[in-house]
Amino acid sequence: MKKITFLILFAGLAQSHLLSQSCLPEGITFTRQGQIDSFQVNYPGCNVIEGFVTVTGNDISNLSGLNALDSILGRFIIDYAFFLQDLSGLETLEYIGDDFVIQDAHSLHYLTGLETLSTIGGDLEITWNEWLFSLDGLQQLTTVGGSVMIDENWELVSLEGLDNLTTIGGSLMIGDWWSGNDALTDLDGLNSLTSVGQGLFIGFNHTLSSLVGLSNLNTISGELIIIFNA
C-alpha cells in the first residue's frame, strides 16, 4: 500500500510540474561554464527539464544560469565538478523526479542553493566530496522515494541540513563496507526521520560515537547493520 501511495504522489507531482514550461525531454549535459551561463538564452522560459541533467568538468564554477529551474524530472548528476564550491543558482529547484547524485565535487563546501528542494523521487547519493563540511541547504527536503547514501565525505562533521527528512522509501547508508565519513561524530540532523523502507547501514565512520539523531525512527523494513564505527 505504501509503494502505491508513493507512486501516486510522485506521478501527481510530475504531472503538476509538466504544466510549467518545459524543455529538453532528451536531457542535457553541461561541461562548460558558458553552457550554464547561456541556458536561459538558449531555452527561454524553461523552468522544467523533462530529461536528465549532468553537470561535470573542471570549467564549471557556479550554477547561476540555472536559477529559473523549479523541476528536473529525470536524474540530476553533479560529477567531477572540481571548482564548484556551493550550489547557488538552484534556489528555485523544488523537485527532482529521479536520482540526485553529488560526487567527486572536491571544492564543494556546502549545499547552499537547495533551500526549496522538497522531493527526490529516486536515490540521494552524496559521496566522495573531499571538502564537504555540511549538508546545510537541504532543510526543505522531506521525502526521498529511493535510497539515501552518504559516504566518503571526509570532512563532513554533521548531518544537520536533513532536519525535515521524514521518509526514505529505500535504504539508508551512512558509510559503506569499506569506508565512511571520517569526521562524523553523531547522526544529529536525522531527528525527523520516522521511516526507512528498506535497510539501515551505518559503517566505517571512524569517529562516530553516538546514534543521537535516530530517536524518532520507528520503522525499518529491512536489515539493521551497525559495524566498525568508533
PyMOL commands that place a pseudoatom at each C-alpha (Angstrom):
pseudoatom trace, name=CA, resn=MET, resi=1, chain=A, elem=C, hetatm=0, pos=[0.000, 0.000, 0.000]
pseudoatom trace, name=CA, resn=LYS, resi=2, chain=A, elem=C, hetatm=0, pos=[2.861, 2.365, 0.834]
pseudoatom trace, name=CA, resn=LYS, resi=3, chain=A, elem=C, hetatm=0, pos=[4.501, 1.776, -2.583]
pseudoatom trace, name=CA, resn=ILE, resi=4, chain=A, elem=C, hetatm=0, pos=[1.219, 2.554, -4.352]
pseudoatom trace, name=CA, resn=THR, resi=5, chain=A, elem=C, hetatm=0, pos=[0.883, 5.763, -2.352]
pseudoatom trace, name=CA, resn=PHE, resi=6, chain=A, elem=C, hetatm=0, pos=[4.448, 6.784, -3.305]
pseudoatom trace, name=CA, resn=LEU, resi=7, chain=A, elem=C, hetatm=0, pos=[3.749, 6.159, -6.991]
pseudoatom trace, name=CA, resn=ILE, resi=8, chain=A, elem=C, hetatm=0, pos=[0.567, 8.217, -6.900]
pseudoatom trace, name=CA, resn=LEU, resi=9, chain=A, elem=C, hetatm=0, pos=[2.353, 11.034, -5.046]
pseudoatom trace, name=CA, resn=PHE, resi=10, chain=A, elem=C, hetatm=0, pos=[5.283, 11.235, -7.463]
pseudoatom trace, name=CA, resn=ALA, resi=11, chain=A, elem=C, hetatm=0, pos=[3.076, 10.838, -10.541]
pseudoatom trace, name=CA, resn=GLY, resi=12, chain=A, elem=C, hetatm=0, pos=[0.921, 13.704, -9.310]
pseudoatom trace, name=CA, resn=LEU, resi=13, chain=A, elem=C, hetatm=0, pos=[3.938, 15.902, -8.651]
pseudoatom trace, name=CA, resn=ALA, resi=14, chain=A, elem=C, hetatm=0, pos=[5.449, 15.133, -12.046]
pseudoatom trace, name=CA, resn=GLN, resi=15, chain=A, elem=C, hetatm=0, pos=[2.156, 15.933, -13.817]
pseudoatom trace, name=CA, resn=SER, resi=16, chain=A, elem=C, hetatm=0, pos=[1.767, 19.255, -11.993]
pseudoatom trace, name=CA, resn=HIS, resi=17, chain=A, elem=C, hetatm=0, pos=[5.314, 20.296, -12.859]
pseudoatom trace, name=CA, resn=LEU, resi=18, chain=A, elem=C, hetatm=0, pos=[4.782, 19.471, -16.528]
pseudoatom trace, name=CA, resn=LEU, resi=19, chain=A, elem=C, hetatm=0, pos=[2.183, 22.246, -16.560]
pseudoatom trace, name=CA, resn=SER, resi=20, chain=A, elem=C, hetatm=0, pos=[5.096, 24.664, -16.271]
pseudoatom trace, name=CA, resn=GLN, resi=21, chain=A, elem=C, hetatm=0, pos=[7.038, 25.465, -19.436]
pseudoatom trace, name=CA, resn=SER, resi=22, chain=A, elem=C, hetatm=0, pos=[9.285, 22.500, -20.099]
pseudoatom trace, name=CA, resn=CYS, resi=23, chain=A, elem=C, hetatm=0, pos=[12.167, 21.597, -22.369]
pseudoatom trace, name=CA, resn=LEU, resi=24, chain=A, elem=C, hetatm=0, pos=[14.838, 19.000, -23.135]
pseudoatom trace, name=CA, resn=PRO, resi=25, chain=A, elem=C, hetatm=0, pos=[12.998, 15.677, -22.889]
pseudoatom trace, name=CA, resn=GLU, resi=26, chain=A, elem=C, hetatm=0, pos=[16.249, 14.094, -24.089]
pseudoatom trace, name=CA, resn=GLY, resi=27, chain=A, elem=C, hetatm=0, pos=[18.184, 15.690, -21.224]
pseudoatom trace, name=CA, resn=ILE, resi=28, chain=A, elem=C, hetatm=0, pos=[21.289, 17.872, -21.209]
pseudoatom trace, name=CA, resn=THR, resi=29, chain=A, elem=C, hetatm=0, pos=[24.940, 17.651, -20.137]
pseudoatom trace, name=CA, resn=PHE, resi=30, chain=A, elem=C, hetatm=0, pos=[26.840, 20.761, -19.043]
pseudoatom trace, name=CA, resn=THR, resi=31, chain=A, elem=C, hetatm=0, pos=[30.617, 20.516, -19.376]
pseudoatom trace, name=CA, resn=ARG, resi=32, chain=A, elem=C, hetatm=0, pos=[31.491, 24.231, -19.654]
pseudoatom trace, name=CA, resn=GLN, resi=33, chain=A, elem=C, hetatm=0, pos=[30.564, 27.302, -17.640]
pseudoatom trace, name=CA, resn=GLY, resi=34, chain=A, elem=C, hetatm=0, pos=[29.407, 29.070, -20.812]
pseudoatom trace, name=CA, resn=GLN, resi=35, chain=A, elem=C, hetatm=0, pos=[26.721, 26.430, -21.381]
pseudoatom trace, name=CA, resn=ILE, resi=36, chain=A, elem=C, hetatm=0, pos=[25.256, 27.146, -17.961]
pseudoatom trace, name=CA, resn=ASP, resi=37, chain=A, elem=C, hetatm=0, pos=[25.564, 30.920, -18.341]
pseudoatom trace, name=CA, resn=SER, resi=38, chain=A, elem=C, hetatm=0, pos=[23.663, 30.840, -21.644]
pseudoatom trace, name=CA, resn=PHE, resi=39, chain=A, elem=C, hetatm=0, pos=[20.989, 28.333, -20.605]
pseudoatom trace, name=CA, resn=GLN, resi=40, chain=A, elem=C, hetatm=0, pos=[18.186, 30.896, -20.285]
pseudoatom trace, name=CA, resn=VAL, resi=41, chain=A, elem=C, hetatm=0, pos=[19.140, 32.443, -23.634]
pseudoatom trace, name=CA, resn=ASN, resi=42, chain=A, elem=C, hetatm=0, pos=[19.123, 29.088, -25.391]
pseudoatom trace, name=CA, resn=TYR, resi=43, chain=A, elem=C, hetatm=0, pos=[15.967, 27.837, -23.633]
pseudoatom trace, name=CA, resn=PRO, resi=44, chain=A, elem=C, hetatm=0, pos=[13.950, 30.956, -22.778]
pseudoatom trace, name=CA, resn=GLY, resi=45, chain=A, elem=C, hetatm=0, pos=[11.169, 30.453, -20.249]
pseudoatom trace, name=CA, resn=CYS, resi=46, chain=A, elem=C, hetatm=0, pos=[12.106, 26.867, -19.473]
pseudoatom trace, name=CA, resn=ASN, resi=47, chain=A, elem=C, hetatm=0, pos=[11.667, 26.028, -15.805]
pseudoatom trace, name=CA, resn=VAL, resi=48, chain=A, elem=C, hetatm=0, pos=[11.177, 22.261, -16.106]
pseudoatom trace, name=CA, resn=ILE, resi=49, chain=A, elem=C, hetatm=0, pos=[13.770, 19.979, -17.673]
pseudoatom trace, name=CA, resn=GLU, resi=50, chain=A, elem=C, hetatm=0, pos=[11.956, 16.803, -18.649]
pseudoatom trace, name=CA, resn=GLY, resi=51, chain=A, elem=C, hetatm=0, pos=[15.033, 14.608, -19.059]
pseudoatom trace, name=CA, resn=PHE, resi=52, chain=A, elem=C, hetatm=0, pos=[18.292, 14.155, -17.171]
pseudoatom trace, name=CA, resn=VAL, resi=53, chain=A, elem=C, hetatm=0, pos=[20.783, 16.867, -16.181]
pseudoatom trace, name=CA, resn=THR, resi=54, chain=A, elem=C, hetatm=0, pos=[24.509, 16.206, -15.803]
pseudoatom trace, name=CA, resn=VAL, resi=55, chain=A, elem=C, hetatm=0, pos=[26.992, 18.825, -14.591]
pseudoatom trace, name=CA, resn=THR, resi=56, chain=A, elem=C, hetatm=0, pos=[30.604, 17.741, -14.986]
pseudoatom trace, name=CA, resn=GLY, resi=57, chain=A, elem=C, hetatm=0, pos=[34.016, 19.237, -15.727]
pseudoatom trace, name=CA, resn=ASN, resi=58, chain=A, elem=C, hetatm=0, pos=[36.732, 21.466, -14.332]
pseudoatom trace, name=CA, resn=ASP, resi=59, chain=A, elem=C, hetatm=0, pos=[35.464, 24.551, -16.166]
pseudoatom trace, name=CA, resn=ILE, resi=60, chain=A, elem=C, hetatm=0, pos=[32.282, 24.868, -14.081]
pseudoatom trace, name=CA, resn=SER, resi=61, chain=A, elem=C, hetatm=0, pos=[32.452, 27.165, -11.054]
pseudoatom trace, name=CA, resn=ASN, resi=62, chain=A, elem=C, hetatm=0, pos=[28.805, 28.162, -10.471]
pseudoatom trace, name=CA, resn=LEU, resi=63, chain=A, elem=C, hetatm=0, pos=[25.240, 27.216, -11.411]
pseudoatom trace, name=CA, resn=SER, resi=64, chain=A, elem=C, hetatm=0, pos=[23.760, 30.723, -11.501]
pseudoatom trace, name=CA, resn=GLY, resi=65, chain=A, elem=C, hetatm=0, pos=[22.465, 30.311, -15.052]
pseudoatom trace, name=CA, resn=LEU, resi=66, chain=A, elem=C, hetatm=0, pos=[20.034, 27.627, -13.853]
pseudoatom trace, name=CA, resn=ASN, resi=67, chain=A, elem=C, hetatm=0, pos=[18.223, 29.940, -11.440]
pseudoatom trace, name=CA, resn=ALA, resi=68, chain=A, elem=C, hetatm=0, pos=[14.887, 29.667, -13.269]
pseudoatom trace, name=CA, resn=LEU, resi=69, chain=A, elem=C, hetatm=0, pos=[14.511, 25.897, -12.857]
pseudoatom trace, name=CA, resn=ASP, resi=70, chain=A, elem=C, hetatm=0, pos=[11.879, 24.554, -10.496]
pseudoatom trace, name=CA, resn=SER, resi=71, chain=A, elem=C, hetatm=0, pos=[11.912, 20.894, -11.596]
pseudoatom trace, name=CA, resn=ILE, resi=72, chain=A, elem=C, hetatm=0, pos=[14.130, 18.240, -13.145]
pseudoatom trace, name=CA, resn=LEU, resi=73, chain=A, elem=C, hetatm=0, pos=[12.044, 15.199, -13.996]
pseudoatom trace, name=CA, resn=GLY, resi=74, chain=A, elem=C, hetatm=0, pos=[14.969, 12.916, -14.779]
pseudoatom trace, name=CA, resn=ARG, resi=75, chain=A, elem=C, hetatm=0, pos=[18.212, 12.151, -12.995]
pseudoatom trace, name=CA, resn=PHE, resi=76, chain=A, elem=C, hetatm=0, pos=[20.369, 15.060, -11.772]
pseudoatom trace, name=CA, resn=ILE, resi=77, chain=A, elem=C, hetatm=0, pos=[24.091, 14.308, -11.507]
pseudoatom trace, name=CA, resn=ILE, resi=78, chain=A, elem=C, hetatm=0, pos=[26.861, 16.631, -10.351]
pseudoatom trace, name=CA, resn=ASP, resi=79, chain=A, elem=C, hetatm=0, pos=[30.094, 14.768, -11.001]
pseudoatom trace, name=CA, resn=TYR, resi=80, chain=A, elem=C, hetatm=0, pos=[33.759, 15.798, -11.152]
pseudoatom trace, name=CA, resn=ALA, resi=81, chain=A, elem=C, hetatm=0, pos=[32.867, 19.485, -10.915]
pseudoatom trace, name=CA, resn=PHE, resi=82, chain=A, elem=C, hetatm=0, pos=[36.088, 20.216, -9.058]
pseudoatom trace, name=CA, resn=PHE, resi=83, chain=A, elem=C, hetatm=0, pos=[35.714, 24.014, -8.756]
pseudoatom trace, name=CA, resn=LEU, resi=84, chain=A, elem=C, hetatm=0, pos=[32.092, 24.161, -7.628]
pseudoatom trace, name=CA, resn=GLN, resi=85, chain=A, elem=C, hetatm=0, pos=[32.042, 25.483, -4.036]
pseudoatom trace, name=CA, resn=ASP, resi=86, chain=A, elem=C, hetatm=0, pos=[28.274, 25.561, -3.440]
pseudoatom trace, name=CA, resn=LEU, resi=87, chain=A, elem=C, hetatm=0, pos=[25.033, 25.043, -5.372]
pseudoatom trace, name=CA, resn=SER, resi=88, chain=A, elem=C, hetatm=0, pos=[23.926, 28.665, -5.609]
pseudoatom trace, name=CA, resn=GLY, resi=89, chain=A, elem=C, hetatm=0, pos=[21.734, 29.044, -8.666]
pseudoatom trace, name=CA, resn=LEU, resi=90, chain=A, elem=C, hetatm=0, pos=[19.387, 26.193, -7.749]
pseudoatom trace, name=CA, resn=GLU, resi=91, chain=A, elem=C, hetatm=0, pos=[17.367, 28.244, -5.257]
pseudoatom trace, name=CA, resn=THR, resi=92, chain=A, elem=C, hetatm=0, pos=[14.079, 27.682, -7.110]
pseudoatom trace, name=CA, resn=LEU, resi=93, chain=A, elem=C, hetatm=0, pos=[14.527, 23.920, -7.637]
pseudoatom trace, name=CA, resn=GLU, resi=94, chain=A, elem=C, hetatm=0, pos=[11.716, 22.128, -5.786]
pseudoatom trace, name=CA, resn=TYR, resi=95, chain=A, elem=C, hetatm=0, pos=[11.512, 18.675, -7.341]
pseudoatom trace, name=CA, resn=ILE, resi=96, chain=A, elem=C, hetatm=0, pos=[13.816, 16.017, -8.806]
pseudoatom trace, name=CA, resn=GLY, resi=97, chain=A, elem=C, hetatm=0, pos=[11.919, 13.104, -10.290]
pseudoatom trace, name=CA, resn=ASP, resi=98, chain=A, elem=C, hetatm=0, pos=[14.749, 10.542, -10.343]
pseudoatom trace, name=CA, resn=ASP, resi=99, chain=A, elem=C, hetatm=0, pos=[18.138, 10.199, -8.614]
pseudoatom trace, name=CA, resn=PHE, resi=100, chain=A, elem=C, hetatm=0, pos=[20.119, 13.148, -7.281]
pseudoatom trace, name=CA, resn=VAL, resi=101, chain=A, elem=C, hetatm=0, pos=[23.845, 12.404, -7.212]
pseudoatom trace, name=CA, resn=ILE, resi=102, chain=A, elem=C, hetatm=0, pos=[26.603, 14.693, -5.914]
pseudoatom trace, name=CA, resn=GLN, resi=103, chain=A, elem=C, hetatm=0, pos=[30.027, 13.062, -6.172]
pseudoatom trace, name=CA, resn=ASP, resi=104, chain=A, elem=C, hetatm=0, pos=[33.675, 13.954, -6.651]
pseudoatom trace, name=CA, resn=ALA, resi=105, chain=A, elem=C, hetatm=0, pos=[32.988, 17.681, -6.254]
pseudoatom trace, name=CA, resn=HIS, resi=106, chain=A, elem=C, hetatm=0, pos=[36.189, 18.263, -4.336]
pseudoatom trace, name=CA, resn=SER, resi=107, chain=A, elem=C, hetatm=0, pos=[35.804, 22.013, -3.744]
pseudoatom trace, name=CA, resn=LEU, resi=108, chain=A, elem=C, hetatm=0, pos=[32.186, 21.747, -2.608]
pseudoatom trace, name=CA, resn=HIS, resi=109, chain=A, elem=C, hetatm=0, pos=[31.912, 23.003, 0.984]
pseudoatom trace, name=CA, resn=TYR, resi=110, chain=A, elem=C, hetatm=0, pos=[28.149, 23.422, 1.459]
pseudoatom trace, name=CA, resn=LEU, resi=111, chain=A, elem=C, hetatm=0, pos=[24.897, 22.543, -0.318]
pseudoatom trace, name=CA, resn=THR, resi=112, chain=A, elem=C, hetatm=0, pos=[23.722, 26.143, -0.188]
pseudoatom trace, name=CA, resn=GLY, resi=113, chain=A, elem=C, hetatm=0, pos=[21.332, 26.758, -3.064]
pseudoatom trace, name=CA, resn=LEU, resi=114, chain=A, elem=C, hetatm=0, pos=[18.991, 23.821, -2.475]
pseudoatom trace, name=CA, resn=GLU, resi=115, chain=A, elem=C, hetatm=0, pos=[16.783, 25.613, 0.046]
pseudoatom trace, name=CA, resn=THR, resi=116, chain=A, elem=C, hetatm=0, pos=[13.500, 24.899, -1.786]
pseudoatom trace, name=CA, resn=LEU, resi=117, chain=A, elem=C, hetatm=0, pos=[14.152, 21.270, -2.769]
pseudoatom trace, name=CA, resn=SER, resi=118, chain=A, elem=C, hetatm=0, pos=[11.436, 19.204, -1.059]
pseudoatom trace, name=CA, resn=THR, resi=119, chain=A, elem=C, hetatm=0, pos=[11.142, 15.932, -3.005]
pseudoatom trace, name=CA, resn=ILE, resi=120, chain=A, elem=C, hetatm=0, pos=[13.532, 13.483, -4.673]
pseudoatom trace, name=CA, resn=GLY, resi=121, chain=A, elem=C, hetatm=0, pos=[11.779, 10.651, -6.488]
pseudoatom trace, name=CA, resn=GLY, resi=122, chain=A, elem=C, hetatm=0, pos=[14.821, 8.364, -6.751]
pseudoatom trace, name=CA, resn=ASP, resi=123, chain=A, elem=C, hetatm=0, pos=[18.029, 7.977, -4.744]
pseudoatom trace, name=CA, resn=LEU, resi=124, chain=A, elem=C, hetatm=0, pos=[20.035, 10.671, -2.983]
pseudoatom trace, name=CA, resn=GLU, resi=125, chain=A, elem=C, hetatm=0, pos=[23.774, 9.968, -3.195]
pseudoatom trace, name=CA, resn=ILE, resi=126, chain=A, elem=C, hetatm=0, pos=[26.363, 12.282, -1.638]
pseudoatom trace, name=CA, resn=THR, resi=127, chain=A, elem=C, hetatm=0, pos=[29.743, 10.608, -1.991]
pseudoatom trace, name=CA, resn=TRP, resi=128, chain=A, elem=C, hetatm=0, pos=[33.447, 11.331, -2.433]
pseudoatom trace, name=CA, resn=ASN, resi=129, chain=A, elem=C, hetatm=0, pos=[33.226, 15.058, -1.752]
pseudoatom trace, name=CA, resn=GLU, resi=130, chain=A, elem=C, hetatm=0, pos=[36.567, 15.725, -0.102]
pseudoatom trace, name=CA, resn=TRP, resi=131, chain=A, elem=C, hetatm=0, pos=[35.825, 19.148, 1.448]
pseudoatom trace, name=CA, resn=LEU, resi=132, chain=A, elem=C, hetatm=0, pos=[32.093, 18.948, 2.112]
pseudoatom trace, name=CA, resn=PHE, resi=133, chain=A, elem=C, hetatm=0, pos=[31.648, 20.291, 5.645]
pseudoatom trace, name=CA, resn=SER, resi=134, chain=A, elem=C, hetatm=0, pos=[27.864, 20.408, 5.923]
pseudoatom trace, name=CA, resn=LEU, resi=135, chain=A, elem=C, hetatm=0, pos=[24.564, 19.336, 4.346]
pseudoatom trace, name=CA, resn=ASP, resi=136, chain=A, elem=C, hetatm=0, pos=[23.186, 22.772, 5.096]
pseudoatom trace, name=CA, resn=GLY, resi=137, chain=A, elem=C, hetatm=0, pos=[20.845, 23.711, 2.263]
pseudoatom trace, name=CA, resn=LEU, resi=138, chain=A, elem=C, hetatm=0, pos=[18.646, 20.597, 2.329]
pseudoatom trace, name=CA, resn=GLN, resi=139, chain=A, elem=C, hetatm=0, pos=[16.364, 21.816, 5.112]
pseudoatom trace, name=CA, resn=GLN, resi=140, chain=A, elem=C, hetatm=0, pos=[13.193, 21.654, 2.995]
pseudoatom trace, name=CA, resn=LEU, resi=141, chain=A, elem=C, hetatm=0, pos=[13.771, 18.065, 1.865]
pseudoatom trace, name=CA, resn=THR, resi=142, chain=A, elem=C, hetatm=0, pos=[11.029, 15.869, 3.341]
pseudoatom trace, name=CA, resn=THR, resi=143, chain=A, elem=C, hetatm=0, pos=[10.833, 12.807, 1.079]
pseudoatom trace, name=CA, resn=VAL, resi=144, chain=A, elem=C, hetatm=0, pos=[13.292, 10.605, -0.780]
pseudoatom trace, name=CA, resn=GLY, resi=145, chain=A, elem=C, hetatm=0, pos=[11.496, 7.926, -2.779]
pseudoatom trace, name=CA, resn=GLY, resi=146, chain=A, elem=C, hetatm=0, pos=[14.602, 5.765, -3.228]
pseudoatom trace, name=CA, resn=SER, resi=147, chain=A, elem=C, hetatm=0, pos=[17.668, 5.212, -1.062]
pseudoatom trace, name=CA, resn=VAL, resi=148, chain=A, elem=C, hetatm=0, pos=[19.999, 7.660, 0.673]
pseudoatom trace, name=CA, resn=MET, resi=149, chain=A, elem=C, hetatm=0, pos=[23.777, 7.101, 0.627]
pseudoatom trace, name=CA, resn=ILE, resi=150, chain=A, elem=C, hetatm=0, pos=[26.191, 9.427, 2.405]
pseudoatom trace, name=CA, resn=ASP, resi=151, chain=A, elem=C, hetatm=0, pos=[29.714, 8.091, 2.125]
pseudoatom trace, name=CA, resn=GLU, resi=152, chain=A, elem=C, hetatm=0, pos=[33.368, 9.167, 1.927]
pseudoatom trace, name=CA, resn=ASN, resi=153, chain=A, elem=C, hetatm=0, pos=[32.800, 12.818, 2.674]
pseudoatom trace, name=CA, resn=TRP, resi=154, chain=A, elem=C, hetatm=0, pos=[35.912, 13.070, 4.819]
pseudoatom trace, name=CA, resn=GLU, resi=155, chain=A, elem=C, hetatm=0, pos=[35.282, 16.498, 6.388]
pseudoatom trace, name=CA, resn=LEU, resi=156, chain=A, elem=C, hetatm=0, pos=[31.534, 16.088, 6.986]
pseudoatom trace, name=CA, resn=VAL, resi=157, chain=A, elem=C, hetatm=0, pos=[31.012, 16.621, 10.717]
pseudoatom trace, name=CA, resn=SER, resi=158, chain=A, elem=C, hetatm=0, pos=[27.205, 16.595, 10.904]
pseudoatom trace, name=CA, resn=LEU, resi=159, chain=A, elem=C, hetatm=0, pos=[24.057, 15.527, 9.073]
pseudoatom trace, name=CA, resn=GLU, resi=160, chain=A, elem=C, hetatm=0, pos=[22.330, 18.770, 10.024]
pseudoatom trace, name=CA, resn=GLY, resi=161, chain=A, elem=C, hetatm=0, pos=[20.554, 20.010, 6.945]
pseudoatom trace, name=CA, resn=LEU, resi=162, chain=A, elem=C, hetatm=0, pos=[18.411, 16.881, 6.698]
pseudoatom trace, name=CA, resn=ASP, resi=163, chain=A, elem=C, hetatm=0, pos=[16.350, 18.139, 9.636]
pseudoatom trace, name=CA, resn=ASN, resi=164, chain=A, elem=C, hetatm=0, pos=[12.953, 17.813, 7.897]
pseudoatom trace, name=CA, resn=LEU, resi=165, chain=A, elem=C, hetatm=0, pos=[13.531, 14.493, 6.141]
pseudoatom trace, name=CA, resn=THR, resi=166, chain=A, elem=C, hetatm=0, pos=[10.774, 12.175, 7.385]
pseudoatom trace, name=CA, resn=THR, resi=167, chain=A, elem=C, hetatm=0, pos=[10.588, 9.334, 4.864]
pseudoatom trace, name=CA, resn=ILE, resi=168, chain=A, elem=C, hetatm=0, pos=[13.125, 7.295, 2.898]
pseudoatom trace, name=CA, resn=GLY, resi=169, chain=A, elem=C, hetatm=0, pos=[11.487, 4.799, 0.548]
pseudoatom trace, name=CA, resn=GLY, resi=170, chain=A, elem=C, hetatm=0, pos=[14.628, 2.703, 0.074]
pseudoatom trace, name=CA, resn=SER, resi=171, chain=A, elem=C, hetatm=0, pos=[17.625, 2.081, 2.308]
pseudoatom trace, name=CA, resn=LEU, resi=172, chain=A, elem=C, hetatm=0, pos=[19.759, 4.488, 4.341]
pseudoatom trace, name=CA, resn=MET, resi=173, chain=A, elem=C, hetatm=0, pos=[23.534, 4.041, 4.192]
pseudoatom trace, name=CA, resn=ILE, resi=174, chain=A, elem=C, hetatm=0, pos=[25.878, 6.170, 6.281]
pseudoatom trace, name=CA, resn=GLY, resi=175, chain=A, elem=C, hetatm=0, pos=[29.244, 4.833, 5.113]
pseudoatom trace, name=CA, resn=ASP, resi=176, chain=A, elem=C, hetatm=0, pos=[29.696, 1.511, 3.301]
pseudoatom trace, name=CA, resn=TRP, resi=177, chain=A, elem=C, hetatm=0, pos=[31.516, -1.804, 3.727]
pseudoatom trace, name=CA, resn=TRP, resi=178, chain=A, elem=C, hetatm=0, pos=[34.969, -0.292, 3.107]
pseudoatom trace, name=CA, resn=SER, resi=179, chain=A, elem=C, hetatm=0, pos=[34.934, 3.354, 4.170]
pseudoatom trace, name=CA, resn=GLY, resi=180, chain=A, elem=C, hetatm=0, pos=[32.800, 6.045, 5.734]
pseudoatom trace, name=CA, resn=ASN, resi=181, chain=A, elem=C, hetatm=0, pos=[32.650, 9.682, 6.752]
pseudoatom trace, name=CA, resn=ASP, resi=182, chain=A, elem=C, hetatm=0, pos=[35.748, 10.122, 8.889]
pseudoatom trace, name=CA, resn=ALA, resi=183, chain=A, elem=C, hetatm=0, pos=[34.751, 13.324, 10.725]
pseudoatom trace, name=CA, resn=LEU, resi=184, chain=A, elem=C, hetatm=0, pos=[31.154, 12.376, 11.539]
pseudoatom trace, name=CA, resn=THR, resi=185, chain=A, elem=C, hetatm=0, pos=[30.607, 12.095, 15.296]
pseudoatom trace, name=CA, resn=ASP, resi=186, chain=A, elem=C, hetatm=0, pos=[26.822, 11.604, 15.581]
pseudoatom trace, name=CA, resn=LEU, resi=187, chain=A, elem=C, hetatm=0, pos=[23.656, 11.401, 13.466]
pseudoatom trace, name=CA, resn=ASP, resi=188, chain=A, elem=C, hetatm=0, pos=[22.121, 14.628, 14.657]
pseudoatom trace, name=CA, resn=GLY, resi=189, chain=A, elem=C, hetatm=0, pos=[20.166, 16.032, 11.730]
pseudoatom trace, name=CA, resn=LEU, resi=190, chain=A, elem=C, hetatm=0, pos=[18.065, 12.924, 11.154]
pseudoatom trace, name=CA, resn=ASN, resi=191, chain=A, elem=C, hetatm=0, pos=[15.795, 13.809, 14.062]
pseudoatom trace, name=CA, resn=SER, resi=192, chain=A, elem=C, hetatm=0, pos=[12.627, 13.957, 11.928]
pseudoatom trace, name=CA, resn=LEU, resi=193, chain=A, elem=C, hetatm=0, pos=[13.213, 10.631, 10.195]
pseudoatom trace, name=CA, resn=THR, resi=194, chain=A, elem=C, hetatm=0, pos=[10.438, 8.165, 11.049]
pseudoatom trace, name=CA, resn=SER, resi=195, chain=A, elem=C, hetatm=0, pos=[10.567, 5.543, 8.308]
pseudoatom trace, name=CA, resn=VAL, resi=196, chain=A, elem=C, hetatm=0, pos=[13.180, 3.718, 6.216]
pseudoatom trace, name=CA, resn=GLY, resi=197, chain=A, elem=C, hetatm=0, pos=[11.585, 1.495, 3.579]
pseudoatom trace, name=CA, resn=GLN, resi=198, chain=A, elem=C, hetatm=0, pos=[14.466, -0.964, 3.316]
pseudoatom trace, name=CA, resn=GLY, resi=199, chain=A, elem=C, hetatm=0, pos=[17.629, -1.484, 5.388]
pseudoatom trace, name=CA, resn=LEU, resi=200, chain=A, elem=C, hetatm=0, pos=[19.719, 0.823, 7.571]
pseudoatom trace, name=CA, resn=PHE, resi=201, chain=A, elem=C, hetatm=0, pos=[23.503, 0.515, 7.350]
pseudoatom trace, name=CA, resn=ILE, resi=202, chain=A, elem=C, hetatm=0, pos=[25.955, 2.552, 9.444]
pseudoatom trace, name=CA, resn=GLY, resi=203, chain=A, elem=C, hetatm=0, pos=[29.557, 1.529, 8.927]
pseudoatom trace, name=CA, resn=PHE, resi=204, chain=A, elem=C, hetatm=0, pos=[33.212, 2.579, 8.922]
pseudoatom trace, name=CA, resn=ASN, resi=205, chain=A, elem=C, hetatm=0, pos=[32.612, 6.072, 10.287]
pseudoatom trace, name=CA, resn=HIS, resi=206, chain=A, elem=C, hetatm=0, pos=[35.683, 6.034, 12.468]
pseudoatom trace, name=CA, resn=THR, resi=207, chain=A, elem=C, hetatm=0, pos=[34.806, 8.944, 14.782]
pseudoatom trace, name=CA, resn=LEU, resi=208, chain=A, elem=C, hetatm=0, pos=[31.095, 8.143, 15.121]
pseudoatom trace, name=CA, resn=SER, resi=209, chain=A, elem=C, hetatm=0, pos=[30.473, 7.675, 18.844]
pseudoatom trace, name=CA, resn=SER, resi=210, chain=A, elem=C, hetatm=0, pos=[26.731, 8.257, 19.133]
pseudoatom trace, name=CA, resn=LEU, resi=211, chain=A, elem=C, hetatm=0, pos=[23.474, 7.371, 17.370]
pseudoatom trace, name=CA, resn=VAL, resi=212, chain=A, elem=C, hetatm=0, pos=[21.873, 10.577, 18.571]
pseudoatom trace, name=CA, resn=GLY, resi=213, chain=A, elem=C, hetatm=0, pos=[19.574, 11.716, 15.803]
pseudoatom trace, name=CA, resn=LEU, resi=214, chain=A, elem=C, hetatm=0, pos=[17.618, 8.491, 15.304]
pseudoatom trace, name=CA, resn=SER, resi=215, chain=A, elem=C, hetatm=0, pos=[15.271, 8.911, 18.255]
pseudoatom trace, name=CA, resn=ASN, resi=216, chain=A, elem=C, hetatm=0, pos=[12.140, 9.241, 16.086]
pseudoatom trace, name=CA, resn=LEU, resi=217, chain=A, elem=C, hetatm=0, pos=[12.910, 6.394, 13.702]
pseudoatom trace, name=CA, resn=ASN, resi=218, chain=A, elem=C, hetatm=0, pos=[10.224, 3.775, 14.311]
pseudoatom trace, name=CA, resn=THR, resi=219, chain=A, elem=C, hetatm=0, pos=[10.128, 1.690, 11.102]
pseudoatom trace, name=CA, resn=ILE, resi=220, chain=A, elem=C, hetatm=0, pos=[12.937, -0.098, 9.241]
pseudoatom trace, name=CA, resn=SER, resi=221, chain=A, elem=C, hetatm=0, pos=[11.632, -2.581, 6.665]
pseudoatom trace, name=CA, resn=GLY, resi=222, chain=A, elem=C, hetatm=0, pos=[14.877, -4.472, 6.230]
pseudoatom trace, name=CA, resn=GLU, resi=223, chain=A, elem=C, hetatm=0, pos=[18.203, -5.213, 7.911]
pseudoatom trace, name=CA, resn=LEU, resi=224, chain=A, elem=C, hetatm=0, pos=[19.818, -3.032, 10.569]
pseudoatom trace, name=CA, resn=ILE, resi=225, chain=A, elem=C, hetatm=0, pos=[23.625, -3.182, 10.371]
pseudoatom trace, name=CA, resn=ILE, resi=226, chain=A, elem=C, hetatm=0, pos=[25.949, -1.086, 12.544]
pseudoatom trace, name=CA, resn=ILE, resi=227, chain=A, elem=C, hetatm=0, pos=[29.578, -2.066, 12.074]
pseudoatom trace, name=CA, resn=PHE, resi=228, chain=A, elem=C, hetatm=0, pos=[33.133, -0.743, 12.550]
pseudoatom trace, name=CA, resn=ASN, resi=229, chain=A, elem=C, hetatm=0, pos=[32.321, 2.688, 13.903]
pseudoatom trace, name=CA, resn=ALA, resi=230, chain=A, elem=C, hetatm=0, pos=[34.278, 4.263, 16.760]
for i in range(1, 230): cmd.bond("trace and resi %d" % i, "trace and resi %d" % (i + 1))
show_as sticks, trace
zoom trace
